[in-house]
Amino acid sequence: MTKHPSFEFDRRRLLGLAAGAAATAPFAAFAQTGGDAQLKIATIGAGREGGALGTLFAKQGHPVMFSSRHPDELKDLVAAAGPTAQAGTIEQAVKFGDVVLLVVPYTAVEGIGRDYGKALAAKPLVIDVSNPIARRDGDAIVSRVAEQGGAGLATAKLLPGAHLVRAFNAINFRRLPEDAHRAGDPIGVPIAGDDPAAIALATKLIKETGFEPVLVGGLAMGKYLVPGTPLAGEHSPAEIRQIAATLK
Ligand SMILES: NC(=O)c1ccc[n+]([C@@H]2O[C@H](COP(=O)([O-])OP(=O)(O)OC[C@H]3O[C@@H](n4cnc5c(N)ncnc54)[C@H](OP(=O)(O)O)[C@@H]3O)[C@@H](O)[C@H]2O)c1
């Protein structure tokens, strides 16, 4: 496993992020208050998983823009997510979001990179929830992703310069509302990334939703953050650390 420093919330790190971020004001506020300020979250993809994840962030009070190619079909989702939620086109969401969640079939990632890659590279964090799945995306894509070292490294090629963290990739959308802020020990969310500031921000945001992020390594470890691997599903943070230690 790639060795990575573990990240607790680090105010100086987030202040550094604020200094470098395209939209400085919200990041500075987020860092200064230790997270009470609300970042704008955009989802590219607002289906089962994107809808459920965006709703978690909206329930935390973050302004959320769900997006799809048919934003007029998202009225029920927006109403259920609450007053901080709205819907838009992908272009509007990319403009809106301080942080972007990419939650689309893997076949869509290439086109999104082509159309919005430059704008996404200017965001301090893109959370990549998308997985290559043979029965949906086809064997050719799955083989290509594998040749490139798995989903983390493959997404980085499709979104050059993006500050990527893979997260939530194999927690079923139905489980997200129940698992968030559950009583007792939190459910762990394995995360993988190469950018320390993006990891710090993802860590903070994921903790806010009532999960415990566990950094398992760099984007090369993103290949394990897909359904069908030992890290898939719901695990405690300790279980994730144990499993990750057996993976290379
Ligand atoms: N379902 C889960 O429990 C789960 C859990 C973890 C990770 N994931 C991963 O999350 C991703 C989404 O899964 P899902 O279950 O949420 O799928 P879904 O319910 O089918 O939703 C897919 C979303 O992606 C959008 N989309 C599809 N093709 C697109 C394109 N070419 N360009 C832009 N947007 C496009 C769709 O929007 P429009 O068609 O309206 O534009 C829709 O909002 C997948 O990679 C999946 O493996 C899913």
Ligand as a Chemical Component Dictionary entry (heavy atoms), coordinates in Angstrom:
data_LIG
# 
_chem_comp.id                   LIG 
_chem_comp.type                 NON-POLYMER 
_chem_comp.pdbx_formal_charge   0 
_chem_comp.three_letter_code    LIG 
# 
loop_
_chem_comp_atom.comp_id 
_chem_comp_atom.atom_id 
_chem_comp_atom.alt_atom_id 
_chem_comp_atom.type_symbol 
_chem_comp_atom.charge 
_chem_comp_atom.model_Cartn_x 
_chem_comp_atom.model_Cartn_y 
_chem_comp_atom.model_Cartn_z 
_chem_comp_atom.pdbx_ordinal 
LIG N1  N1  N 0  -26.084 3.333  -6.917  1  
LIG C1  C1  C 0  -25.213 3.179  -5.912  2  
LIG O1  O1  O 0  -25.593 2.699  -4.799  3  
LIG C2  C2  C 0  -23.778 3.611  -6.080  4  
LIG C3  C3  C 0  -22.924 3.547  -4.968  5  
LIG C4  C4  C 0  -21.603 4.008  -5.092  6  
LIG C5  C5  C 0  -21.137 4.490  -6.318  7  
LIG N2  N2  N 1  -21.985 4.512  -7.383  8  
LIG C6  C6  C 0  -21.462 5.005  -8.669  9  
LIG O2  O2  O 0  -22.024 6.285  -8.878  10 
LIG C7  C7  C 0  -22.230 6.501  -10.280 11 
LIG C8  C8  C 0  -23.702 6.830  -10.515 12 
LIG O3  O3  O 0  -24.468 5.707  -10.130 13 
LIG P1  P1  P 0  -26.037 5.833  -9.866  14 
LIG O4  O4  O 0  -26.473 4.538  -9.328  15 
LIG O5  O5  O -1 -26.324 7.088  -9.119  16 
LIG O6  O6  O 0  -26.562 5.968  -11.373 17 
LIG P2  P2  P 0  -27.939 6.551  -11.877 18 
LIG O7  O7  O 0  -28.964 6.455  -10.822 19 
LIG O8  O8  O 0  -28.183 5.882  -13.187 20 
LIG O9  O9  O 0  -27.610 8.101  -12.128 21 
LIG C9  C9  C 0  -26.664 8.463  -13.083 22 
LIG C10 C10 C 0  -26.562 9.970  -13.178 23 
LIG O10 O10 O 0  -25.522 10.284 -14.106 24 
LIG C11 C11 C 0  -26.044 11.189 -15.091 25 
LIG N3  N3  N 0  -25.462 10.880 -16.390 26 
LIG C12 C12 C 0  -25.571 9.717  -17.078 27 
LIG N4  N4  N 0  -24.896 9.801  -18.244 28 
LIG C13 C13 C 0  -24.358 11.038 -18.273 29 
LIG C14 C14 C 0  -23.552 11.731 -19.220 30 
LIG N5  N5  N 0  -23.144 11.165 -20.361 31 
LIG N6  N6  N 0  -23.166 12.998 -18.932 32 
LIG C15 C15 C 0  -23.564 13.577 -17.782 33 
LIG N7  N7  N 0  -24.335 12.982 -16.831 34 
LIG C16 C16 C 0  -24.719 11.727 -17.095 35 
LIG C17 C17 C 0  -27.542 10.955 -15.092 36 
LIG O11 O11 O 0  -28.180 12.181 -15.397 37 
LIG P3  P3  P 0  -29.098 12.454 -16.675 38 
LIG O12 O12 O 0  -29.262 11.149 -17.423 39 
LIG O13 O13 O 0  -30.373 12.993 -16.125 40 
LIG O14 O14 O 0  -28.306 13.488 -17.374 41 
LIG C18 C18 C 0  -27.819 10.632 -13.630 42 
LIG O15 O15 O 0  -28.002 11.812 -12.897 43 
LIG C19 C19 C 0  -21.790 5.213  -10.978 44 
LIG O16 O16 O 0  -20.473 5.343  -11.453 45 
LIG C20 C20 C 0  -21.876 4.172  -9.867  46 
LIG O17 O17 O 0  -21.023 3.068  -10.089 47 
LIG C21 C21 C 0  -23.289 4.097  -7.287  48 
# 
loop_
_chem_comp_bond.comp_id 
_chem_comp_bond.atom_id_1 
_chem_comp_bond.atom_id_2 
_chem_comp_bond.value_order 
_chem_comp_bond.pdbx_ordinal 
LIG N1  C1  SING 1  
LIG C1  O1  DOUB 2  
LIG C1  C2  SING 3  
LIG C2  C3  SING 4  
LIG C2  C21 DOUB 5  
LIG C3  C4  DOUB 6  
LIG C4  C5  SING 7  
LIG C5  N2  DOUB 8  
LIG N2  C6  SING 9  
LIG N2  C21 SING 10 
LIG C6  O2  SING 11 
LIG C6  C20 SING 12 
LIG O2  C7  SING 13 
LIG C7  C8  SING 14 
LIG C7  C19 SING 15 
LIG C8  O3  SING 16 
LIG O3  P1  SING 17 
LIG P1  O4  DOUB 18 
LIG P1  O5  SING 19 
LIG P1  O6  SING 20 
LIG O6  P2  SING 21 
LIG P2  O7  DOUB 22 
LIG P2  O8  SING 23 
LIG P2  O9  SING 24 
LIG O9  C9  SING 25 
LIG C9  C10 SING 26 
LIG C10 O10 SING 27 
LIG C10 C18 SING 28 
LIG O10 C11 SING 29 
LIG C11 N3  SING 30 
LIG C11 C17 SING 31 
LIG N3  C12 SING 32 
LIG N3  C16 SING 33 
LIG C12 N4  DOUB 34 
LIG N4  C13 SING 35 
LIG C13 C14 SING 36 
LIG C13 C16 DOUB 37 
LIG C14 N5  SING 38 
LIG C14 N6  DOUB 39 
LIG N6  C15 SING 40 
LIG C15 N7  DOUB 41 
LIG N7  C16 SING 42 
LIG C17 O11 SING 43 
LIG C17 C18 SING 44 
LIG O11 P3  SING 45 
LIG P3  O12 DOUB 46 
LIG P3  O13 SING 47 
LIG P3  O14 SING 48 
LIG C18 O15 SING 49 
LIG C19 O16 SING 50 
LIG C19 C20 SING 51 
LIG C20 O17 SING 52 
# 
